[in-house]
């Protein structure tokens, strides 16, 4: 028995002992779920300029052991890029820059940090979308 934790069994019921203590011997502790919150690290709006991404390279840029993605509002022209954030907070394989491919539009680029979903089978993003887990093995 452990005091101060709540356990939810597979039927969704809390497990509390007769003594008033919480039973953490079975089930899933609510606190063990992913506490990671996806967020936008930066955005860049342009009609023709290149976005210099070098300030987002190096250690300590993002929360460690997560994922990054670089999106835009015209993904049919410039595909989404994704990668991993290592244990030091470095966005692994982030390109040095990204540019619009057509100058007749206003482009909005977003650099986002995502989290592994509760099941561990997908990445969740700030806009509540999900994508497949990518391998972060070096």
N, C-alpha and C positions, 0 to 999 in steps of 0.2 A: 504494500500500500504506500502511496505517496500523497502527501498533502499539497494542495495548490495546483493540481493539474486536473483537467477534465478529459475523460476518455469517451469516445463515441464508438459503440460496437457496430458490427456490420448491419444491424437492423436500424441504426440511427438513434439508439437510446444511450443516454448517459449511464456510465457505470459508477455508482456510488455505493460504498459499503455501509452496513448497518451502523457502524460507528460514526458515520458522517465523513469519513475519509474517502478520497477518490481512488478507485481501483484502476491502476494503469497496467495491470498485468495482461490485459487482452484488449483487442480493438485498436483503433488508431487515435492517437492523441491529436486533438485539434491544433495544438501548437506545432505539430510536426509538419503541417502542410507548408507549401511554399509561401514564404512571406515576401517574396520579390515583387516589386511593382515596376512594370515597364514604364519608360519615360522617353521623351524626346531630348536628346543631348544638344541638338542645334538645328536651326533651319536657315535656309538661304534662298532669297527670291531674286530672280534676275530675268532679263530678256536676252542677254548676250554674254555676260561675264562668266568666267570660269570660277568655280568655288575652290579655293585653296584649302585642302583638308589636312595639311601638315600640322596645324596646331592641335589636331585631334589624334596625332600619332604619339607614341611614347607611353611610359608607365603612368598610372594614376589618373587616366582620363575618364574612366567609367568604373562602375561597380564591378568587381572581379567575378569571373566564372559565369558570365552571361553571354548574350549574343548581340551583335549589332546588325543593322540593316540600313541601307541607303536607298531611299525611295524618292520618287518625283511624281508630279501630276501628269506626266506623259510617258508612262512606262512602256508604251508600244515603241517609242523612239529610243529611250534609254532604260534598259532593263534594271530591275531591282538587284542590288548587290548585297550579299550577306557575309557574315564572318563571325568569329568567336572573340570574346573578351577573355584574355588569359588571367591567371591568378594575380598578376601585378596590375591589372586594370588597363592593359594595352589592347587596342582594337587590332587584332591580328589581321594582316593582309588588307588593311584599309588603303584604298588608292590615294595617291598624292593630291589628286584633284578630280573634279567632275565638271563637265560642260554641257550646256544645252546643244542640241543638234539642229534646232530650227530657231531662227531669230524672230519669227512672227508671233510667238507666244510668250506669255509670262510664265516662267518656270518657278516651281517651289520644290526645292530639295529638302529632305528631312533625314537627319542622322538620328536613328533611334536605338535604344537599348532595350532588349527583350529578355524575357525570363522563361525558364523551362516550366511548362504547365504542370498542374497538380498530378497528372498521370505519368509525366516524364516522357510523353510521346509526341509532344508538340511544343512550339515556342509561342508564347503569347506576347502581343504587342500592345502599345498604348491605345491604339484605335480599336481594341478588342478583337482584332483579327488573329488568326493562328496560322502557323506555317510548320512544315516538317522540321524535325530536329536535324541539325547538321552535325557532322563529325568534327570534333575539336581536337582530335589526336594530332600531335605534332610529329 
